[in-house]
Amino acid sequence: MTSAHVFDDGLPLLAPLTDLRPSFDVRTGALTNLERLSRVLSLRISSLQVPARLAPLIAKRHSIPVNTPITGTSPVLLINGRAVVPAPRMLELQCGESLVESRSGDLIAACLDPAAAQHFITDRVAPPLRQTSIDTPTLLARPWHVRTFRDAALAMDLELLAEDQPHALTSTEQPAQGRRYDPAPGTLHLGGNVVIAPTAKVYPGVVLDSEHGPIHIADHATIRPGAILIGPCYVGPHCTVLERATIRQGTAIGPWCKVNGEVGGTVFQGYANKAHDGYLGDAYVGEWVNLGAGTTVSNLLNTYGEVITRATPRSSNERTGETFLGPVIGDHVKTAICTRIMTGSILHTGSMFATTAPVSGCVPAFTWATDEGKRTYRLDKFLEVAQAAMGRRKVELSEHYRAVLAALHAGASTPA
């Protein structure tokens, strides 16, 4: 039987999405790439292959072996962790065949003998292969591609998750005795296709509008009175949607988030706080982000034109193909009250913003920005704040995590 191995090829222009996680752990809808891949293709993943700097972190997060040598005699299937929407044709590959994305020429998947597969993982050199090109964009290559793939990924995920929870409460069912949700007077359903996990709590006064897409509320999530959810959208495990929040279509909120205000078309990786009013649209929010009260973003240029931005401080400006594009907010970013963030901004890991002027452009990692100027966030102070934030969710700031953050900090360059 062919074994499957998912690899991260370390593409640098995906930062900040992949500063603290491999590409296959990026949440691109309700699910991460790896979670979607496993479900869609019904694959048992034999190993995860990641850059050495991330290996200790990923080994703690997954039960799948990390960076183990690929051995044996049977052909193996290598799958690029940047693949957002899995192609079933991956499973049809014979030894010596590959799938390639037309727009980039990058490998999506290949079936190889174990020695050739290990050589590719080690040196990124593949033997001559019979290639089949896929014209449909498939791979994440820039931070804003989370927005590009969002709708297709979320639609697929909501269908998969509905199949995973056959005993969850839907909008057409009465609650079983002892469930903590009662769709009684005060909760308004518009349309169908609402899935609510048995352990979720939805308060009276909530509006669930699924006329144009499904709504999925996961285990132990809480939807407070007066909140409005408009499908398609996903609220992940242990999340809280606060009073009078408006969660618009295309939003996927990863686990342990607290969300308020107006949010549309945004993917939350998880463990982030937006607990106050303010608009957030067509954005990506990393882990351990805290958006201060009144933080508001722009997702549309006044010219209604295509958004142009750059992935990293050292890369060139590029056309994104997007008209609606809010910020990509890296892990551990913090904003002060009433912060404004401009269209298409890329805010790299560990930055802090307390400026009266809007935040714009591509901002280097560990930028400490105030009205007095920009400097590099001191590592000791940053780690102190990170430990406090993570401790509030009872998550350990491990030595491996510290080491990865320290290495990122050492490579950061913030203009004065």
N, C-alpha and C positions, 0 to 999 in steps of 0.2 A: 504493500500500500504506500502511495506517495505521501511523504511527510511535508508539512507546510511550515515555512520559516518566514517570519515577518521582519524586515530590516528597515532601519532608519539610515538614509544615506548622508545625513549630516549637512543638508543644504543650508548654507549660512544665511541666505536671503529670506528664510522663514522666521528668523528672530523678529520679535520677542516670543512668538508662539512656542518655540522649541528651546528657549533658554534653560528651562527647568523640567522639560519632558521631551520624549521622543515624538516624532511626527505622528505616530499611530495613536498616541494618547491625547492628541488635540481634539477637543470637542467641536465638531463641525455641524452638529444638529442636536437632537436630544442625546445622541450617543457619540462616543469617540470613534475614530476610524477603525480601531481594533475591535471594539464591541460590535460595530456594524458588519465588519468583515466576517467575524465569527458566526454571526447570525445568518447573514445572507447566503454565505457559501456553506454553512453547516460544517465548518472545518474545525479539527482539533489542531491547534497551533503547537508545534514541537519545540520551537525556540523563538526568542526575540533577540535580534541583533542590533545593538545600539552603540553610539560613540562611547569610548572608554570612560569619559568624564561622567557619564550618566549611569553607568552600569550598576554601581552600588545602590543608587536611589531606586532604579527600576526593579532590581531584584527584590526590594522590600515591598513594592507595590503590586507585584504580580506573582502568581503561583507558577507561571510558565518559566522554564529555565532561561536565563539571560546570558548571552555571549558564550554559550557552550559550543564546542567544535561540532561541525556537521560531519557525521561519519555514516558508515553503513555502505550498502551496495545498491539499494533501490534509488531510483530517481527522486529528487526533492523539488518541491515547488517553492520558489522564492517570490515573495510579494512585497512590493514597495509600500512602506507604512504611510506614505503620502497619498495613497489611493483613497479617495473620499467615497465614491460610489463604486462598490466592487463590481467588476465585470464577470458574469458567470463563465465567460470564455476562458478565464484563468484555469478552470477545472478541466478544460478540454485539451490543454497543452500536452504535447508529447515531449519526450526528452530531446533537447536540442532546439526547442521552439520557445519563442518569447512574444510578449505583447509590448508594444511601444506606443507612447503618446505622440501623436503626430506633431502637435504644436511645439513641443520641447525636445523631442527625440529621446526622452528619458524612459528608462525601463519601468514598466508597470509590474510585470511578472515574467518569470522564466522557469522552465523545467530543465533541471541540470542533473548530471551525476554528482554525488556528494563532493568529490574532490574539486570539481569545477565550481560548485556552489561555495565551498569554503574559500577558494581562491578569489571569487568575486567579493565575498564579504571582507576578506582581509585586504585586498589590493584594489577593489573596484574595477577589476578587469574581467570581462566576460569572454568566453570563447566565441568563435563565429556561430551565430544562431540564425535559424530561419525566423524572420521577423514578420509579425502582423501588426500593422499600424491601426490605432484607434483614433478616429477623427474627433470624437467627443472629448472635451477636456476632462481629465480624470484625476490629476495629481495636484495637490497643494504645491505652489511654488513661491508665493508671496503672502505676506500677512493678510492682505485684503481678500484673498481667495476664500477665506471663511465666509465672507459675504457672498461671493460668487456662487459657491456650492450650497449655500444655506437652505434654499427652498427645496431643492431636490433631496438633500440629505434629511431634512426634517420630515418631509412627507413619507419617505421610506421608513424612518425611525418610528413615527407614530403608528404606522401600520404594524411594524414588528412588535412594538411594545403592547399594542392591543391584543395581539396573539399570545403574548407572554403572560397576560393577566386575565385568564378566562373567568376568574371569580371576583374581579373587581366590579364595583358598582358602576352602571352606565345610566344615562339620563332616562332610560325607559324602564328601569327596574326600581322596585321598592327596596329599601335597605333591610338587610337581615338584622335580627335582634342583636343588640350590643354594638353595632357599628356606630362610629362617632360622627357620622354624617347623616343628616336628615333633610332630604330635599323637600321640606315642608314649606308652608307659607313664608315668604320673605326671601327665598332664593329663586331667581328667575332663570329658566333655561330657554334658550333660543336655538332651535335646531336640535340635532342629535349628535352622536359620535363624541360623547363625553365619557372618559374613563377616569374613575376615582378609586385609588387603592383603598382597601378596607381600613388601613391605619391612618389615612389622611383625615384632616378635619377641615370642613368647609362651613363657615359661619353663615347665619341668616343675613340676607341683604347682599349676598354675592350675586353677580350676573355672569353666567356662563354662556357666551355667544359662539356657538359652533356652526352657524349657518354656512360659513365659508371654509371650514376646516375643523379637524378634530382638536379636542383639548384633552391632555393627559396630566393628571395630578398624581404624583408618585407617593410611595410609602412615607408616612410620617410628615408629609407636607401640611402646612397650615395656610388657609386662605381666610384672611380676616374680613370683618364686616365691611360692606361697601365696595370691595374690590371688583373690578371688571376684567374678565379674561376673554379675549377674542381669539378664536382659533384660525389657523393652526398654531398651537403653542404647547409648551411642555414646562411643567414645574417639577423639578427633581426632588429626590429624597431629602427630608429634613429642611426643606426650604420654607420660608415664611414670606407670603405676599401680604403686605401691610394694608391697613385701612385706606380705602378710596384709591388704591393704586389702579392704574389702567395698563394692563399687559396686552399689547396689540399683537396682531398676527406676525408669524415668523420669528417669535421669540422662543428660545430654549434656555432654561435656567438650570445649570448644573447643581450638584448637591450642596447643602448647607449654605445657601445664599439667603440674604434678607433684602427684599426689593420693595420699593415704593416709587411714587411719582408716575410719569408717563414713559413707558418702555415699549419700543417697537422694533421688531426685526433684529434683536440683539441676542448673541450667544454668550452666556456666562459659563466659563470653564468650571467654576465652583468656588465655594468658600469666599465669596465676595459680598460686600455690603454696599447697597444703595438704599439707605433707609429713609430718605427724605424726598421732598419734591424736587422736580427738575426733569428735563427731557433727555432721553438716551435713545438714539435711533440708529439702526443699521450698523451696529458696532460689535466689537468683540471685547469681553472683559475677562482678564486673567484671574488667577487665584490670589487671595489675600489683598485684593483691591478694596479701598474704602473711598467712596465718592462723597465729599462733604455736602451738607445741605445746600440745595439750590444749584448744584453742579449741572450744567446744561451744555449739550453738544449740538453742533450743526451737522446735518447729514446731506445738505443740498447747497450747491453754489448758487449765488444770486443770478448767475448767468444760465442756470439750468444745464451747464455743460458737463462733459466728462471730467471726473476727478483725476487729477494728476498728483502723484506723491512719490516718495521713495521709501524703500523697505528699511534701509539702514542709513545711519548718518554718512557713511562713506560711499554709498551707492548712488546711482544717477536717478533723476526723475523718470517716472514711467507712467504711461497711460494705464489706468486700472480697468477700463471697460465698464465702469460703474458711474451712474448718475447720482444714485443715493448711496453715500458711503460716510458713515460716522467714523469715530476713532477706533483704532486698535490699541487697547490698553493692556500693557504687559503686567506680569505678576508683581505684586507688592507696590503698585503705584498708589499714591495717596493724593487727594485734592482737597484744598481748603474750601470753605463755604463760598458759594456763588462763583465758582470757577467756570470759565467758558472755554470750550474746546472746539476748535475749528474743524471744518470738513476734511476728512481724509488724514487726520493727524495720526502719527505712529508714535506712541509713547512707550519707550523701552523700559525694561525691568527696573524696579526699585526707585523710580523717580518720584519726587514730591513737588507739588505745585501750589504756591500761595502767592499768586500774582493778580493784580487788578487788570492787567492786559490779558487778552485771550491767549490760550496755549495753541500753538500751530506748528505744522511741519513735522519733521522726524526728529524726535528728541532723544539724545543718547541715554543709555542706561545710567542709573544712579545720579541723575541730575537733581540738584536741590535748587529750585527756582523760586525767587522772591522778587519784589520790586527793586531790590538792591542789585540784582544780577543772578547769574547762574554759577554754581560751583559743583564740585563732586560731593555727593552725600558721603559723610564719613562712615566707613565700614562698621566700626564698633557701635555707633549710634543706630545705623540701619539694622544691624542684627539684634540690637536691644528691642527695637520696635517690632521687628518680625517675630521675635520670640513672644512678645506680649500678645500680638495679634493671633498667632497660631495657638497660644495657650488658651485663649478664650474659647477655642473650639476643641480643646483638649488634644491638640496635635503637637507632637514633639518636633522641635527644631533640632534634627539629628546632626551628628558630626559630618555625615556625608553631605547633607543638605547645606550645612555651613560652608563646606569645602567648595561646593559648586558655586554658591553665591560669592565666595571670596575670589574664585577664579574669574567669574564674570566681572566683579568689581575691579580686579587688577587690569582687565582689558578695556575698561570704560574710559572714555575721554570726553569730559564735559567742558565746553568753552567757558572762559571766565566772563 
